[in-house]
Amino acid sequence: MVKFRSTIYAYYGRRGRDLPWRNTTDPYPIFVSEIMLQQTQVDRVLPKYRLFLERFPTLKVLAHAPQAAVLQVWSGLGYNRRALHLHGSAQKILSDFSGTIPCTYDSLRQLPGVGPYTANAILVFAYNKPALVIDTNIRRVYLHFFFKGRDAVNDAELLPVMQETLDAENPRRWFNALMDYGAMLGTKQPLINRRSKHYVKQSRFEGSDRQIRGKILKALLFRARTLTELQETVSDMRLEIILNDLQREGFVEGRKGTYAIRSSP
């Protein structure tokens, strides 16, 4: 185990990524980064992360911002529901936690869009607490070193090994190092994660409902549009069904035959 940790830290010392959310201990920008990084690659997150913090530099500014403004800044990053979750979380933190991002797992799980992984990631990266974090890169590292030749490996099997190898004195640095080593492994051995029981092939984006949702929101970002105008922009038979879904989920509101980004949740 000592050799394993030394190997990971040696690589991190030579090739660790210089990422802006690693250069702060302020929980707010770290919280923003964790929501943005859900199902999204670092290279796509970086420009939006910087822009988002320029526009909403504090949790209070974000909480008081119109929903439409949040979606406008988020546009292009995908999975727009995360923007609503982040906005809603800021409002809940302001109202229920005196403006301080919670530092316990149970409290974090009360926030919109914060699942088990994100809650543990915030504990580790914002508060340097020794929680266990498993993402694609970290899973790849443990499969590579400790489960060679095994298929259908359950995360439950990884957890005891992760606990045994954890650097409890500096979990923030340890998990950053694991992520970077895993990212490197992904370029050299991209099929490792297929040996995980939790491996799921990413669904096709082109022509998906998610793509249509993005087109509708993009069309509405800066002005309201009629259904006819939307049909000209988004030529798809699923338009009205997806538009209804967006209204039900709180993204869009319809008034007098026009549709617009909902101004507030």
DRENDOGU-121845 format. One record per residue: residue in one letter; x, y, z of N, C-alpha, C, O in turn. Coordinates in steps of 0.001 Angstrom, whole numbers, plus 500000, padded with zeros to 6 digits. Atoms other than C-alpha are relative to their C-alpha. Layout:
// DRENDOGU-121845
AXYZXYZXYZXYZ ...
END
This chain:
// DRENDOGU-121845
M500814498797500000500000500000500000500860501271500000500512502276499380 V499096498848499970502880502351500732500576500250498609500684501394498168 K499459499867501356504366501653497299498956500576499053499268501417498210 F501087499486500833500998502287495663499840501501500187499773502250499213 R500175498566499746500602505655497347501192500801499475501032501895498933 S498795499313500504504177506584496486499960500143498486500365501173497947 T500104499962501461503550505743492826499041501097499551499337501845498619 I501006498997500363500442507935492675500528501397500270500387502289499433 Y499499498668499655502077510859494448501201500402499141501373501580498829 A498850499684500855505245510615492356499520500529498656500050501512498138 Y500549499520501270503206510962489182499381501383500173499579502266499339 Y500666498709499753501185513819490669501023501125500153500804502245499691 G498956498994499838504357515641491629500599500429498681501004501581498525 R499414499690501312505603515453488037498968500575499027499257501513498284 R500945499710501074502422515745486005498620500459500483497669500462499702 G501290499567499476499631517013488249499443501200499250500188502114498898 R500636498913500742497150519302486514499799501241500884499406501140502046 D500208498731499295497019522966487526498597500506499655498401501171498637 L501393499653500245493259523500487785499554501068500998499921500993502171 P500307498851499134491733526700489219499292499631501299499529500265502327 W500704500368498771489459524952491719500904499280500984500522499060502133 R499024500596499090492546523265493170500844501063500697501573500771501645 N499173498922499459494109526627493930499241500859501000499618502003501253 T500787499280499003491506527664496489499473499010501025499304497826500735 T500690500796498979490035526372499725498622500592500294497929500146501209 D501328499393499856486943528569499389498956498981499531498994498566498372 P500971501038500396484009526103499381499115500385498816498686499505498068 Y500929499620501066481907528170496938500531499650498606499845498930497882 P499533500385501345484084527902493784500225498501499851500084497958498755 I499838501455500067484818524280494655498639499347499786498521498393499016 F501361500503500193481078523627494918499571500181498545499021499262497938 V500336499731501403480563525253491507500708498997499091500097498438498180 S499236500913500864483311523114489980499441498585500064499376497902499042 E500507501370499874481843519883491347498690499807499252498467498752498658 I501248500099500755478422520588489866500297500022498494499695499266497731 M499661499910501417479974521556486522500668498731499477500467498346498325 L499232501166500441482192518484486396499174498719499942499670497687499490 Q500855501175500102479270516080486684499792499654498524499203500435497776 Q500175500532501364479365514044483435500601500898498914500194500827497755 T499420499064500967481509516719481757501518500050500163502026500094501283 Q498544500011499968485194516751480843500570501343500447499975502402500243 V499333498814499447487604519192482458500186501092498948499922502262499224 D499724498992501029488514520929479181498761500809499627498867501988499291 R501231499280500309484870521831478556499562500876501171498937501919500979 V500422499259498808484344523014482127500809501277500206500261502300500618 L499102498886499647487346525353482403499497501377499555499401502263500404 P500427498649500387486091528315480296498678500417500650498504501581501008 K501277499675499378482565528113481720500157500264501495499470501116502057 Y499729499799498572483883527857485269500481501431500257500000502114501160 R499464498635499823485853531080484893498924501046499730498795502015500478 L501060499059500349482950532873483213498921500032501081498422501099501438 F501048500090498984480474531660485819500403500766501258499587501490501828 L499546499319498796482564532956488714500192501496499781500084502275500728 E499965498566500304483071536294486971498611500613500131498447501714500656 R501377499500499979479313536674486637499350499845501368498560500692501784 F500587500272498682478409535159490025501137499717500989501363498560501345 P498778500188499212481482535720492249499786499456501410500721498938502020 T500281500522498664479767534765495518498699499208499979497885499336499065 L501223500784499897477071532380496615498779500911500107497725500605499549 K501124499067499841474862535322497584499606500618498666498417500749498373 V500292499438501323475152536880494121499269498971499148498303499300498459 L500651501066500764474227533555492552498570499771500486497655499638499673 A501331500260499444471268533020494893498992501055499567497821500744499350 H500912498896500337469793536419493997499886500241498494499103501086498062 A500025499794501452470420536140490249498726499412499396498201498426499912 P501129500608500707467514535535487852500405498656499400501545498471498972 Q499727501327500558467260531950486670500455500088498551501340499346498123 A499636499848501409467465533107483055501462500387499852502138499919498936 A498601499575500077470825534778483733500942498828500261501991498722499625 V499185501167499689472214531561485235500064499067498790501133498565498442 L500030500875501176471102529526482216500755500598498824501354499864498037 Q499261499352501087472577532089479824501499499751500145502176499445499164 V498573500228499780476023531743481410500336498519499824501407498169499328 W499778501440500074475662527968481570499929499475498567500504498430498263 S500277500484501354474629527660477921501253499487499293502288500154499266 G498882500613500703476882525330475941500696498925500806501454498125500257 L499342500997499158477980523235478914499230498689500026499796497635500318 G500817501210500030475102520780478605499441499626501357499823500184502385 Y500668500436498772472950518999481169499530501223500803499944501444501941 N500400498713499425471201522292481909499304499887501348499237500862502097 R500628500170498691469360520827484880500986500292501125500590500706502215 R498989499708498972472630521194486768500028501475500350500283501837501499 A500024498559499733472375524963486404498872500339500965499049501146501878 L501113499775499076468971524906488087500330499456501386500005500077502397 H499616500571498710470322522645490803500976500919500733500836501152501934 L499005499117499385473270524958491431499342501274500512499633501735501616 H500728498793499605471002527997491531499131499719501225499137500485502188 G500853500366498874468533526243493837500801499701501257500369500030502362 S499140500282498854471354525043496082500470501294500651500479501408501877 A499546498717499452472665528589496469498887500650500818499142501201501889 Q501132499413499282469201529765497508499724499258501303499429499878502325 K500256500789498791468765526909499984501110500209501033500841500290502231 I498881499754499083472222527449501470499826501356500676500095501502501868 L500208498667499447471393531122501935498871500000501027498982500634502076 S501166499970499115468027530450503549500097499018501170499644499319502274 D500025501054498978468688527247505500501322499799500732501345499225501821 F498689500246499402472432527269506239500793501291500217502022501273500274 S499376498694499709473132530983506867501073500386498983502018501103499312 G499068499619501052474987531270503563501301499223499994502203499539499219 T498774500806499928477629528677504477499741498620499413498818497924499837 I500155501324500613478017525581502314500221498941501072501246498955501753 P499905501006498924477378522595504619501271499171499922501849498970498854 C498776500813499941480288520479505769499725498616500568500635497956501070 T500332501367499610478417517284506649499279499337498840498603499994498048 Y500599500758501099477255514554504305498486500152499974497913500433498921 D501464499944499961473625514581505453499465501364499601498453501454498905 S500438498649500367473319518356505118500210500259498512499349500855497865 L499734499811501426474904518374501664498978499265499137498592499743498071 R500969500785500772472485515695500500498624500658499942497778500246499149 Q501260499262500036469619518096501225499956500998498843498891501525498521 L499923498991501058470794520362498390499594499398498657499895498235498386 P500440500508501313469268520032494891501178499509499160502188500201499025 G498985500512500910471322517846492588501257499477500649502204499112499952 V498812500499499306473800516779495264499748498554500420499059498290501405 G500109501413499695474011512990495224501154499548500866501947500373501319 P498931500518499139476344510717497190501404500379499535502243500781500342 Y498653499668500483479349511297494927500320501472500255501373501791500808 T499729498563499877479039515099494906500140500407501454500993501231501785 A499886499672498576478467515269498660501379499616500532502022500405501225 N498676500425499535481619513260499334501115500822499364502110501136500017 A498981499191500676483589515239496748500130501367500653501241501877500798 I499955498693499333482654518511498463500674499869501361501464500731501749 L499338500217498709483685517095501837501514499909499822502277500471500608 V498565500178500241487059516112500375500654501284499509501631501751500093 F499294498915500675487879519049498135499753501378500620500615502253500546 A500261498706499363486211521914499995500452500020501461500893501053501965 Y499734500018498559486815520764503577501116499043500415501419498922501602 N498871500905499733489667518226503292499642498928501034500451498571501890 K500441501063499107487632515589505115500212498646499331500086498535498111 P499643501303500582488520511904504643498805499148499571498630498028500051 A501074500784500608485447510797502717500583499200498841501723499429498435 L499539500809501130485713508250499896499279500433498733498050500479498690 V500531499483501256485227509512496355500335499021498877501496498659498684 I499764500880501149484776507231493347499421500660498754498207500828498637 D500450499558501316484622508704489860500655499099498954501335498132499296 T499472500839501077485601507282486488501510499817500094502017498705499944 N498535500075499951489295508120486879500492499235501216501420498433501118 I499573500677498778489594506925490462499698498504499916500520497677500311 R500353501416500187487776503675489684501032499313499105501434498180499366 R499019500560500938490209503118486802501307499660500705501907498621500430 V498748500236499282493213503407489132499921498732500836500834497906500804 Y500106501164499111491948500818491601499797498706499226500299497656499630 L500136501192500843490887498396488889501355499583499443501678498397499379 H498693500274500609494335498699487322500969499367500996501675498417500657 F498989500462499042496352498119490489499555498787500827500383497945501175 F500425500992499016494196495818492615499029498936499474498725497979500186 F500987500953500509491751493953490352500353499547498582499484499434497718 K499540500430501319493820492820487399499314498686499599499217497754500398 G500611501221500504492051490231485244498585499747500475497984498736500111 R501353500171499491488731490720487045499006500789499157499319501884498691 D501093499309500670485449491650485334498843500179500989498771499517502025 A501206499755499188482189492992486775500355500303501454499708499802502374 V499580499640498640483988494471489790499041501049500562498822502096499953 N500937499089499360481534496139492144500761501063500793501814500781501365 D499366498936499212482399499477493755500119499623501474501031500076502165 A499939500433498606481654497836497098501303499256500298501769499245501438 E498718500683499829484823495792496546501156500990500030502198500727500630 L498945498994500035486838498928495886500108500761501324501199501157501733 L500028499121498828485788500764499039500968499590501114501657500459501648 P499025500354498948487816498713501582501441500292499594502255500705500420 V498645499713500483490920499076499419500249501498500020501330501948500399 M499875498542499967490299502801499065500207500494501433501013501391501681 Q499857499604498594489919503098502835501396499697500514501989500494501241 E498675500411499534493162501220503429501108500865499416502120501100500076 T498953499214500657495140503346500961499816501508500179500671502287499756 L500325498575499854493539506694501902501078500758500767501567500293501796 D499150499069499250495825509545502910499070500872500837498630501932500392 A500984499316499156493622510651505791500470501370500463499654502204500856 E499488498695499576495908513569506637499785501060498929499644502242499246 N500237499038501081495432515182503226499193499332498889499718499090497802 P500821500655501022492526513557501361499814500852498751499663500310497656 R500155499125501175492194516597499078501132499741499003500882499534497815 R498855500231500885495692516120497674499970498572499461500282498352498291 W500003501394500404495289512330497560499022499742498854499374499089497872 F500993500257501039492106512319495499500286500801498724499963500350497625 N499550499290501198493438515001493166501059499178499271501051499080498044 A498941500824500599496462512770492606499411498762499324499819498404498219 L500646501169500594494277509716491993499292500352498698499375499613497717 M500717499590501211492157511607489478500958500217498836500676499819497705 D499051499723501078495196512733487521500670498721499495500898498566498295 Y499422501273500429496758509272487506498978499220499170499330498601498166 G501047500682500744493436507841486352499763500600498635499501499879497673 A500147499340501302493142510430483591501114499571499055500880499352497866 M498871500473500812496605509408482371499763498558499536499987498236498369 L500279501393500360495637505710482456498949499923498898499013499060498023 G501068500004500990492555506539480420500495500245498586499872499792497626 T499446499754501336494710507737477531500807498805499507500977498622498301 K499149501128500373496869504597477600499246498669499999499542497776499205 Q500784501236499902494364501911478588498519500360500145497945500203501222 P501359499453499909490920503291477764498905499004500339497783499407500647 L501051501004499774489076499988478278499943499482501431499138498601501733 I499953500528498630489904499473481963498628500042500671498218499070501306 N501261499849499270486567500776483227498902499063499520497871498931500179 R500993500982500436484682498211481179499994498772500913499076497953500859 R499944501107499050485750495760483867499238500308501287499181499481502197 S500822499630498843483588497621486378498552499573499786498034499665498672 K501420500366500064480079496370487139499146501221499708498015501097499238 H500756498756500136479013500021486991500233500688498661499731501789498432 Y499726499391501301480275500678483470498723500101499175497989499126499011 V501147499759500875477605502218481257500498500776498785501108501836498925 K499603499306501219478243503162477650499170501262499842497945501228499962 Q500717498727500122477372506820477099499043499965498818499395499514497729 S501014500014501056474190507254475094500335501020498913501020502013499163 R499752499129501151474282508884471661499322501347500202498147501411500563 F500537498645499805473821512672471822499251500483498768498177501076498884 E500602499508501243473028513398468172498591499419499840498405498202499819 G501373500412500192469267513296467708499265499624501277498099499232501225 S500612500387498734468581512646471393499072501092500531499126502237500083 D500841499012499332465961514360473552500856501093500639500488502267500648 R499105499024499353468860516014475370500461501061499009500571502235499364 Q499593499032501011469994517643472140498862500967499689499092502169499555 I501153499148500285466468518945471426499760500958501152499471502133500924 R500154499133498826466188520296474978500989501157499934500634502308500188 G498983498959500092469430522177474477499685501023498926499899502220499120 K500355499076501086468255523661471191498871500930500415498903502123500112 I501123499163499549465002524885472750500486501066500973500155502242500826 L499516499040499004466751526505475706500890501060499362500807502238499708 K499137499034500682469348528113473460499176501013499227499513502196499200 A500862499101500769466572529567471284499292501008500890498943502101500441 L500758499133499093464892531074474356500879500844500925500363501622501726 L499124499367499020467935532407476159499872501521500070499920502102501155 F499949498534500000467697536028475087498680500664499639498555501885499733 R501326499405500225464053536484474084498944498916499927499229497755499634 A501121500935500086460635534880474203499692499707498532499958500523497650 R500352500400501358459410533006471137498651499288499997498261498648500974 T501247500735500174456111531689469831500329498561499614501470498234499286 L499798501387500400455623528016469092500429499914498540501267499089498178 T499632499994501424455838528795465374501468500349499815502162499735499005 E498588499622500089459188530513465855500902498868500469501957498617499887 L499206501124499507460458527580467870500032498870498987501056498207498822 Q500051501061501017459329525169465167500943500295498847501504499378498248 E499061499632501066461387527107462638501442499758500440502300499409499629 T498645500166499477464439526888464890500307498545500349501404498046500101 V499840501388499558463915523385466258499027499139499210497899498909499647 S500874500773500884462490521289463455500029498538500415500826497747499912 D500044501372499507461580518110465299498598499716500522497998500561501186 M501356500338499610458302516313465916499826499882501516498701499888502016 R500073500107498542459172515982469622499949501354500697499891501414501925 L499881498662499436459262519757470116498974500262501100499350500634502211 E501036499644499037455931520191471893500062499125501250499833499606502360 I499886500894498844456413517143474119501141500448500913500976500528502130 I498839499595499217459871518286475217499784501389500595500228501658501711 L500316498677499483458665521879475598499118499894501244499316500629502212 N500843500233498825455976520636477991500813499474501174500589499853502323 D499121500515498943458627518706479908500803501133500634500949501188501856 L499197498882499501460750521852480216499177500937500874499688501498501843 Q500877499182499158457784523772481590499757499321501349499816499965502396 R500262500736498773457006521061484133501219499985500920501079500003502143 E498773500061499211460647520951485253500475501363500477501430501440501250 G499648498682499503460835524705485788500989500781499163501452501840499588 F499088499273500876463074525713482886499277501118499247499803502221499102 V500703499141500955460451527396480707498612500340500539498000499550501258 E501384499626499687457192529304481196499319500483498726499933501134497881 G500776499577501166454474529881478639498958501027500394498226500841501367 R500964498936499725452403533067478542499465500564498688500226501011497830 K500674499391501144449874534211475950500608499560498667500854500382497785 G499522500534501266451196531953473218501486500135499763501970499787498686 T498542499901500146454883532690473822500679499223501121500088498964502170 Y499232500766499028457571530786475669501284500749500315501884501383499447 A498793499313499572460475532136477684500669499192501111500033498355501752 I499321500583498842463117531006480172499313500514501237499067501714501360 R500660499588498779461454531040483550500907500936500790502088500649500991 S499182498951499369462619534141485414500483499604501386501551500037501820 S499596500450498668462726532474488830499413498629500245498387498276499663 P500476501357499748462319528953490205498677500004500754498131498941501050 
END
